[in-house]
């Protein structure tokens, strides 16, 4: 009998192939992107408190700067793994010394408070609908809809998320379809990709030569 992990991996590959076949059939222009870049590597990653901390730290920073500050931030916690309890115990001075702004310190404290008060329980998010997850995450200061959508795609592995506010996706649609996003209802435009809009988003990002 195959292991649970093997079964899950097989199901994941089957789902990815089904998504690619659907998109190729539904959208000739996106099909060219799919053929150019090959299989979509989207997969679930470990998430939770640490992942949202990283999202907050990374706001409005280059990838390199964000990685450096987040590494220093993690080093403040035992085993370099921040939790709501360990972050709540850190002083503003400690957080400033790793490169965090006053605003981001406030966001991290609000996240820690929301988690310790059990207003946000990461272990329960997987059982909620996409909109319920967004509602839960955006109650934290500094967490907007876009960040919640990225959590849905990359952490929870939700297959049908379309981030209409993502600048990269808007740029890719403008380039690929010669459309002005200000004149087009992008939510309606993306209906052709249902129920695999998360995969479509990845290919749109990839079309911009982004990893």
Secondary structure, 3 states (H helix, E strand, C coil): CCCHHHHHHHHHHHHHHHHHHHHHHHCHHHHHHHHHHCCCCCCCCCCCHHHHHHHHHHCCCCHHHHHHHHHHHHCCCHHHCCCHHHHHHCCHHHHHHCCCCHHHHHHHHHHHHHHHCCCCCHHHHCCCCHHHHHHHHCCCCCCCHHHHHHHHHHCCCCCCCCCCCCHHHHHHHHHHHCCCCCCCCHHHHHHHHCCCHHHHHHHHHHHCCCC
